[in-house]
Amino acid sequence: MHHPYFPPPPPPPCPECERLRKSEYEKYGFNIVIGGKYWTKIPEVRKCCPIKVTVVESTAKEITVDFNGVKFTKDRTEFLKSSWRDYDSF
């Protein structure tokens, strides 16, 4: 039983998720972090240059990002191939 003022500990990490994170980091050099800032190309915003976005949702197939209050969805693999993390944002 836990103390009423402290929440129960989180469940252990999923082995499949951990393997995916490790594989993506080894291949692309970064992992996707919810709330993290990334540079990526969003053709609906700007055809030629990447823009700075915030990741708001991540699934096994898609990444949803926010740019100035507007959400855009990209294929996860395409996002990993064509984006980079803004390390100054953490």
C-alpha positions, 0 to 999 in steps of 0.5 A: 500500500502506498502513502495517500499523498504519493501516487502509485509508481508507474508501470514498467516500460513496454519492451516493444516501445523501448526497442523502438526507441532504441532502434530509432535513436541508433538510426536517426540520432534522436527520439521523439519527445512529446512537447519537444521542439523539432525542425521539419518541413511542412509543405502547407506552411512553407514549401522550401524551408523547415520550420520549428514545431512542437510535437503534441502526439506520437503514435507508431505510424504518425507524428502530430506537430503544432505550429502557431496553434495549427496542428499538422500530421506527418508519417512517423518514418518521414518525420524521422528522416526529414527532421532534427531536434532543437536541443536548445529547447530542453 
